[in-house]
Amino acid sequence: MRSTILNRLQDADLGDSECIVIDVCGGPGVVALIVGNVIQESLRSVRVAEVLSPRFPQVTLISNDGVAAPPRIDINVARFPDGSSRALILLSRNFIVDEVEVGEEAADLIMSYLSGLRVSEEIFITSGRISTSGEVYVSSTELERVRRFVRLGAKTSSNLENLPVDRVATSLMLRSHLRSIPMSLIISDTMGFAPDLASAKRVITILSTYLNVAIDTTKLDMEIEKQRQFFEETSRLFQQLERGGGSPTYIG
């Protein structure tokens, strides 16, 4: 493989469905990827295409079965369970693309794939260290969409010098703007020292109501509770060591 390519894996069979595109990628706390994974599992999405490039960051993807795969952008389709003609198209990657040319190549292929579909809007989900408040911030090309998100608990994003999005996302934004596709950007504020499950849950709660679709967070809730207990236990251990009340505990 010498260039960026798009492989069609199966027919999405979307017909005249109203398609909502959601873009997620890696970032602090991997919030967007967690959101994407929960949506894919809850709505039983199907991988219909992939974008590959020798110029993507060389990370190795390991499946649950232990199978290694090259870095790629997955294109998944999930139908709304209410029997409507709506469908979600999820673009996901677990890496950041910093090269402008690579981002443009990938965006061109993705937009070519989407060109035959009835895309009604695009939502870009990302995360960053903004104010350490843990809030969900939103901006949009349409004021009414911002108002809808704010009514659901999001806050309007302040002017950021550098948006926490990669070159694939910015290239997609430009091309969508030229095609007059409405866009929204959701930024989850996170410290990003560990997978931020709680922040992902806040984004999902807002997104679920915005899209009017139920998203099952049962497994995520269980992991949030496990993470909370782990942090509490770790905190107690450090407090005990600081008081000199116990000997160090070794893990291994």
C-alpha positions as CSV (number, residue, x, y, z in Angstrom):
1,M,0.0,0.0,0.0
2,R,1.6,3.2,-1.2
3,S,-1.2,5.7,-0.8
4,T,-4.3,6.4,1.3
5,I,-7.2,4.2,0.2
6,L,-10.8,3.5,1.2
7,N,-11.9,-0.2,1.3
8,R,-15.6,-0.9,1.0
9,L,-16.3,-4.0,3.2
10,Q,-20.0,-4.3,2.6
11,D,-23.0,-2.5,1.3
12,A,-24.4,-0.1,3.9
13,D,-27.8,-0.3,2.2
14,L,-28.9,3.1,3.5
15,G,-31.1,4.0,0.5
16,D,-32.8,7.3,1.2
17,S,-32.1,7.2,5.0
18,E,-31.3,10.4,6.8
19,C,-27.7,10.0,7.9
20,I,-26.1,11.7,10.9
21,V,-22.3,11.5,10.9
22,I,-20.4,11.3,14.2
23,D,-16.6,11.6,14.1
24,V,-14.6,10.4,17.1
25,C,-10.8,10.1,17.6
26,G,-8.2,9.7,20.3
27,G,-7.5,12.6,22.8
28,P,-7.1,13.3,26.5
29,G,-9.1,10.8,28.5
30,V,-10.0,9.0,25.3
31,V,-13.5,10.4,25.9
32,A,-14.6,10.4,22.3
33,L,-13.5,6.9,21.6
34,I,-15.4,5.6,24.7
35,V,-18.5,7.4,23.5
36,G,-18.1,5.9,20.0
37,N,-17.6,2.4,21.4
38,V,-20.7,2.6,23.6
39,I,-22.8,3.9,20.8
40,Q,-21.5,1.1,18.4
41,E,-22.2,-1.6,20.9
42,S,-25.6,-0.3,22.0
43,L,-26.9,0.3,18.5
44,R,-25.2,-2.8,17.1
45,S,-23.3,-1.0,14.4
46,V,-21.7,-2.7,11.4
47,R,-18.3,-1.8,9.9
48,V,-19.0,-1.0,6.3
49,A,-15.7,0.6,5.2
50,E,-12.2,1.6,6.3
51,V,-9.6,4.1,5.4
52,L,-6.0,2.9,5.3
53,S,-2.8,4.9,4.8
54,P,1.0,4.2,5.2
55,R,1.2,7.7,6.6
56,F,-1.1,7.2,9.5
57,P,0.6,7.1,12.9
58,Q,2.0,3.6,13.3
59,V,-0.1,2.3,16.1
60,T,-1.2,-1.3,16.2
61,L,-4.9,-2.2,16.8
62,I,-5.6,-5.3,18.8
63,S,-9.1,-6.8,18.7
64,N,-10.8,-8.5,21.6
65,D,-9.7,-11.8,20.0
66,G,-6.0,-10.7,20.1
67,V,-5.8,-10.1,16.3
68,A,-3.5,-7.2,15.3
69,A,-4.5,-4.8,12.6
70,P,-2.9,-1.8,10.9
71,P,-4.0,1.8,11.9
72,R,-7.2,2.7,10.1
73,I,-10.3,4.9,10.2
74,D,-13.4,2.7,10.6
75,I,-16.7,3.7,9.0
76,N,-19.6,2.0,10.9
77,V,-23.3,2.3,10.3
78,A,-25.9,2.0,13.0
79,R,-29.6,2.1,12.4
80,F,-32.0,3.8,14.9
81,P,-34.0,1.1,16.7
82,D,-37.3,3.1,16.4
83,G,-37.9,1.9,12.9
84,S,-37.4,5.3,11.4
85,S,-35.4,6.0,8.3
86,R,-32.5,7.6,10.3
87,A,-29.1,6.1,10.6
88,L,-25.8,7.0,12.3
89,I,-22.5,6.9,10.4
90,L,-19.6,6.7,12.9
91,L,-16.1,7.6,11.9
92,S,-13.6,6.4,14.5
93,R,-9.8,6.2,14.9
94,N,-7.7,5.7,18.0
95,F,-4.9,8.1,16.9
96,I,-4.3,11.7,16.0
97,V,-3.4,12.8,12.5
98,D,-1.2,15.8,12.6
99,E,-0.1,16.0,8.9
100,V,-2.3,18.3,6.9
101,E,-1.9,16.4,3.6
102,V,-2.7,13.1,5.2
103,G,-5.8,14.6,6.9
104,E,-7.0,16.0,3.5
105,E,-6.4,12.7,1.7
106,A,-8.5,10.8,4.3
107,A,-11.2,13.5,4.4
108,D,-11.5,13.5,0.6
109,L,-12.1,9.7,0.6
110,I,-14.6,9.9,3.4
111,M,-16.5,12.8,1.7
112,S,-16.5,10.8,-1.5
113,Y,-18.1,7.9,0.3
114,L,-20.7,10.1,1.9
115,S,-21.5,12.0,-1.3
116,G,-24.1,9.4,-2.3
117,L,-25.9,9.6,1.0
118,R,-28.4,12.0,2.5
119,V,-26.3,13.5,5.3
120,S,-28.4,15.8,7.5
121,E,-25.7,16.9,9.9
122,E,-22.2,16.1,11.3
123,I,-21.2,15.9,15.0
124,F,-17.5,16.0,15.9
125,I,-16.7,14.7,19.4
126,T,-13.4,15.4,21.1
127,S,-11.8,16.1,24.5
128,G,-9.3,18.6,25.9
129,R,-8.0,20.2,29.0
130,I,-10.0,23.5,29.1
131,S,-11.1,24.5,32.6
132,T,-10.9,21.3,34.6
133,S,-14.6,21.7,35.4
134,G,-15.6,18.5,33.6
135,E,-18.2,20.3,31.6
136,V,-19.4,19.5,28.1
137,Y,-18.9,22.4,25.7
138,V,-20.6,22.8,22.3
139,S,-20.4,25.0,19.2
140,S,-22.3,24.7,16.0
141,T,-22.8,26.3,12.6
142,E,-26.4,26.9,13.5
143,L,-27.5,28.8,16.6
144,E,-30.6,26.7,17.2
145,R,-28.5,23.5,17.5
146,V,-26.4,25.2,20.2
147,R,-29.5,26.2,22.0
148,R,-30.7,22.6,21.9
149,F,-27.4,21.3,23.4
150,V,-27.4,24.0,26.0
151,R,-31.0,23.0,27.1
152,L,-29.7,19.5,27.5
153,G,-26.8,20.5,29.9
154,A,-24.0,21.6,27.6
155,K,-22.3,24.9,27.8
156,T,-21.3,27.1,24.9
157,S,-17.6,26.8,24.2
158,S,-15.4,29.9,24.7
159,N,-13.0,31.1,22.0
160,L,-10.2,28.5,22.0
161,E,-6.9,29.4,20.4
162,N,-6.4,25.8,19.3
163,L,-9.3,23.4,18.9
164,P,-8.6,19.9,20.2
165,V,-9.3,18.3,16.8
166,D,-6.9,16.6,14.4
167,R,-6.3,17.2,10.7
168,V,-8.9,14.7,9.6
169,A,-11.6,16.4,11.5
170,T,-10.6,19.9,10.4
171,S,-10.5,18.8,6.7
172,L,-13.9,17.2,7.1
173,M,-15.2,20.4,8.6
174,L,-14.0,22.5,5.7
175,R,-15.5,20.1,3.1
176,S,-18.8,19.9,5.0
177,H,-19.0,23.6,5.2
178,L,-18.5,23.9,1.5
179,R,-21.4,21.5,1.0
180,S,-23.6,23.5,3.5
181,I,-23.9,20.5,5.9
182,P,-24.8,21.6,9.4
183,M,-22.0,20.8,12.0
184,S,-21.6,20.7,15.7
185,L,-18.5,20.3,17.8
186,I,-18.7,18.7,21.3
187,I,-15.7,19.1,23.5
188,S,-15.5,17.2,26.8
189,D,-13.4,18.9,29.4
190,T,-11.1,16.4,31.0
191,M,-7.8,16.2,32.9
192,G,-7.1,13.2,30.7
193,F,-4.7,11.3,33.1
194,A,-6.8,8.1,32.7
195,P,-9.7,7.0,30.6
196,D,-12.4,9.5,31.7
197,L,-15.4,7.3,31.9
198,A,-17.5,9.8,33.8
199,S,-17.0,12.5,31.2
200,A,-17.9,10.0,28.4
201,K,-21.2,9.3,30.3
202,R,-22.0,13.0,30.4
203,V,-21.5,13.3,26.6
204,I,-23.6,10.2,26.0
205,T,-26.4,11.5,28.2
206,I,-26.6,14.7,26.2
207,L,-26.1,13.1,22.8
208,S,-28.8,10.4,23.5
209,T,-31.4,13.0,24.2
210,Y,-30.3,15.2,21.3
211,L,-30.6,12.3,18.9
212,N,-33.7,11.0,20.6
213,V,-32.3,7.5,20.8
214,A,-31.8,5.2,23.8
215,I,-28.1,4.3,24.3
216,D,-27.4,1.5,26.8
217,T,-24.7,2.5,29.3
218,T,-25.1,-0.5,31.7
219,K,-21.5,-1.7,31.1
220,L,-20.1,1.8,31.2
221,D,-21.9,2.5,34.5
222,M,-20.3,-0.7,35.9
223,E,-16.9,0.4,34.8
224,I,-17.4,3.9,36.3
225,E,-18.2,2.3,39.6
226,K,-15.1,0.1,39.4
227,Q,-13.0,3.1,38.6
228,R,-14.5,5.1,41.5
229,Q,-13.8,2.3,44.0
230,F,-10.2,1.9,42.6
231,F,-9.5,5.6,43.0
232,E,-11.0,5.6,46.5
233,E,-8.9,2.6,47.6
234,T,-5.8,4.2,46.1
235,S,-6.4,7.4,47.9
236,R,-6.9,5.7,51.2
237,L,-3.6,3.8,50.7
238,F,-1.6,6.9,50.0
239,Q,-3.2,8.6,53.0
240,Q,-2.2,5.7,55.2
241,L,1.3,5.7,53.9
242,E,1.6,9.5,54.5
243,R,0.5,9.0,58.1
244,G,3.1,6.2,58.5
245,G,0.4,3.8,59.4
246,G,1.5,0.9,57.2
247,S,4.3,-0.5,55.1
248,P,4.4,0.0,51.3
249,T,2.3,-2.3,49.2
250,Y,3.9,-3.8,46.1
251,I,2.1,-4.7,43.0
252,G,3.6,-7.5,40.9
